[in-house]
Amino acid sequence: MSIVKLDSNNFNDEIKSGVVLVDFYADWCGPCKMIAPYIEEVANELSDVKVGKLNVDEAQDIAQKYNVMSIPTLIVFQDGEIKNQKMGFMTKDQIIALVK
């Protein structure tokens, strides 16, 4: 499954049903660049999970709504509700564990 680019316009629609992993990132963030390939692998391997990326510089309102203070922050939504959340660099296995 490909990664959905999230923004202020589509965010609520994209997270409202099923399990959705959202990567809050910024282009200038080193750890965000390091975690990106793992996010992509998870998106390809877990067909039952939607994966989205949200640029916090472009959607500050959403980052504020979910109190994202540092990046990368990964939030797992289940039917629009936060199920799990972790900030900082993670390995692929840690990301999969977060989602499950």
N, C-alpha and C positions, 0 to 999 in steps of 0.2 A: 504494500500500500504506500502511496506517496505521501509526503508530508504536506499538510495544509498550512498555507500562510495565513495567519490570523491577524486581524486588526479590529479596531473599534466597531466597524460595521458588521462583521460576520461572527465575532467571538461568541456571543450568547447563543446564536443558532447552532454553531459548530459543537458546543459543549453540552447541549441540552439532552442528548440521548446517548446511551451506551457509555463505554469507558474511553476517556480521552486523556492522553498525556500531552501536557502543554509545556513547552520549553520557552521560558522567559529569558531572552538574550539581548545582546547589543552587538553591533558589528565591530566595535572597538575592544570588546572584552576577550582577553586571552583564553581564560578557562572555557568560555563559551565556544571558542573555535576548537578547543581540544575535545570537548564533549560532543560536538556536532556529528562526527562519523558514527559514534555509538548510537546517537538518536536515530540516525538514518538506518543503521542495522536493525534496531528495535522495530522501526516502522516497517521494514521489509519482512521481519520474522514473525511478528505478532499480528496475524490477520484480523483478530477480534478486537484490536485496539486502534483507535484513531490517534494519529500523532500530529500535533500542530506546533508551529513556532510563532512566538509573538515578540516582535522587536519593541522593547520597552521605550526606546526613544520615539517611536512612531505612535505608540498607544500608551501614553503615560497614564491616562485615565483608568485603563484596565489594570496596569501594574499597581496603581495606588489602591484600587478597589480590593485587590487581593494582598495588600501589604507586602509587595515584593520590594525589599530593601536592598538586596544584593543579588547579583547574577553570576552564573546561571542559577535559576530557580526552576525546579520541575514540580508541577502540580498535576496530580491525577484526579480527574473529575469522573464521577459516576452519576449519570443522569442529571448533570448540572450542579451537583453538590461535590465539595472537596472531599476526596476519600483519603488522599495522602499528599505529602508535600515535603520537599527536601531542597536545601540550597547547597551550592558548591559543586565542584567537580565530582563525577561519579563514573565508575566503570560500567560497561555494558551489563554485566551481571547484577550490579547494584540497581541499575535502572529497571531491569526486568523484575527484580524483587520488589521494587517500589510499586510497579504497576500491578503485580499479582497480589 
